[in-house]
């Protein structure tokens, strides 16, 4: 047993040594041979039902997870970032289209990975299977320290801004007010995901319809403007202020951030009904809807707002609605806030499963792989995000957070998809219910890795910080996972802390009996 004192939230965590198994093709399997903790009071509770995550994600719920997580703040925040780094309306729309196609390629690659490797965990699981435990640990390390807290902070800040927009029409919204209402929203999401998988999924379906309504409120008036001949902002679409090609990776980051979320269904594979059919179908339907919706939304913006006005706007969707919708424009920020809340909910639901799987492997504290005895939710894996996100929320600005998380996120997604190519040659006989042409993962992984490399040049400070944080995972792996010669008192204390947390949270390892 290893005891890790985490300085971020002041909680002592109990880690296990992972048990490594291999399959005929050399894969690194999940699961430990003996994951039981000392029973509470050494008494076997009554009943026979197993404590485990249930398969409750249907096709509709799968689509709602993907669409509900993709459509969040991105389409309402990123248009400004994309335009700022491309320099023209035409190039901006081109980036949005290319990012949609690339996201589709990545999603199709993940559909093959998800139907071939039927385990939850997404990127972490695929990197673990292909590249082994060290890269997988670094992936979950950077996810825990930067990617997930930063991504949740970005989307939740947008939620806080838009939910307060109707109350501050004539003045600027105080930053403290935004962060306080954001903190309340985050807490509600954490509680919801801790209480019930079913209710979290049902609310996600409702919020997905709210998101699509928000998009339609923008697209329909925009199409009407085009019919009326409002095309002046599209004339000389590729002319504008000069923008260096080295700025394109940042435009790519903003665009891909808006499409990010297509990979979240793979985080909950073990909870998907009939994953061989549900995962590819949910991904294809979702990506078609989102890509068409995003491109049309950006076109709609430019029917009413010119490039200079868009760059000056802090809330593009609100500016657009105020120009065209009159009094009804007050409804737009509410719909956008609900859209952001849906992304927060979907992201927490999915990523908590990543931490759950990593803990099951011994790469995170054992308490994170435990499930509530009655609610059957991975309660510790959900609530661990709360303090980390709060720290990020009150300590960083939106642009820096986005650049920090983008470097690490797309680096590991590119590696995971490159692993698909490796598996094609290393394990040619692997069962693949869904198979994509090889050029799709090749193009996607090359683009991701190329843009990550180029971003180190175009924004060395932000991406450099992300790179350094990523590298800290290597010594952390050898210190917390490999080095097992801890003092006896250290191991005893860690066991007691884990047992105490079990009693407080009412959680047990999966497959323990009720």
C-alpha positions, 0 to 999 in steps of 0.5 A: 500500500502506498500513501499519497498526500495530495497537496491540492485538496489536503486529502490523504489518498490510499493507492494500491499496486496495480496487478498486471496481466497480459493477453495473448497479444501483450495488452495490459488488462484492467482489474486487480485479482484481489480488490477487497477491503476489510469489511465494515465491522467484519459483518456481511450485510444482508442481501445478494445484489451485487454492488456494481455499475449497471448498463443503463445507457441506451441509444437515446441516452448515449446520443444525449451524452454526446450531444449534451456534452459537445454543445455547451459553451463552445459554440457561444464562446469559441467563435470569437477565439477562432475569428481572432486567430484566423483573421477573416470570416471565410477562414473562420468558417473553414476552420469550423468545417474542418474541425467538424470533419476531424472530430467526426474522424476522431469519433469514428476511430473511437467507435472502433476502439470502443467496440473492440475494447469493451471497457470504460475509461476512454483515452486512458483505457486505450493508451493502457492497452496499447502503450502500457501503464506509464503513459496511461498513468501520465494520462490520468495524472494530467487529467486529474490535475489540469484537463478535467478541472480546467475544462469543467471550470471553463464550461461552468464559468460560461454557465455563470455568465449566461445565467446572470446575463438577464439580470445585468442588462445595463451593466457589466456582471461582477466577476465575483458574482459569476464565480459564486453562481458558478460554484453553486452550479458545480455543486448541484452537478456533483450532488446530482451525479452522486445521487442517481445514474438514472436521474442524471441521464434523464436530466441530460436528455432534457438538457440536450433538447434545450441545447438544440432549441438554443441552436435553432433559436439562432439558426432560424433567424439567421437563415431568414436573414440570408433569405432577405439578402443579408450577405454583406459580411460574406463579401470578400470573406477571406480578406481581413486583418493579417493572421500568421499561420502560426496562429492556426493551432490556436484557432484549431484549439478553439474549434476543437474545444467546441466539438469536444465531447464526442469521446465521452460515451467511450468513458462509460462503455461498461454501462452502455446497452449493446455497445457494439451497435449503440456506440457507433450509431450514437456517435454517427447520429450525434456528430452529424447533428452537431457539425451541421448545427455548428456551421449553420450557427456561425453562418447565422452569426455573420448575417447580423454581426460583422467581424469587428463587432464579434471580436468585441462581444463577450457573449456572441449569442446574446449580442446576436439575439439582441439585434434580431429577437427583441424582448425574446432575446432574454430567453437566449442566455437562459437556454445557453446557461442550460446548455452549459449546465448539460455539458457540466453534467455530461462531463462529470458523469463520464470522467468520473468513470475514467477515475473509477477505472484508473483506480481499479487499475491501481493508478489512483487511490483505491477509494475512487474505485468504490461504489455507493452501497445503495445508489450504485454510483461511483461517489468518491470518483465524482466528488474528487473533482469538486475541490480541484475544479473550485481551485481552478475556478478561482485562480485562472482566466478563461483563455489560459485555462483553454490553452492549458487543457488543449495541449494535454487533451489533444496530445493524448487523444492523438496518441490513443487514435494512433494506438488504433493503427498499432492494434491493426498490425499488432492484433490483426485477429482482434474482434472488430464489430465496427471498422474504419478505413485506416486513413481516418485514424492516420489523418486524425492522429497526425493532425492532432500531434502536428497541431500540438507540436506547432502550438508550442511555437505559437503559444510557448507560455501556455502550452509550455506550462501544459507540457511541464505539468504533463511531464511531472506524471513520469516521476509521480509514476515511479514515486507513487506506483513503482516504489513500494518500499514504504514504512509499515506505519505508512501502509497501516495509516493508509489502510485506516484512512481508506477504511474510514472514508468507506464508512463515511461515504458508505462505499464498497469495492465493486462486486461486494455483496449487499 
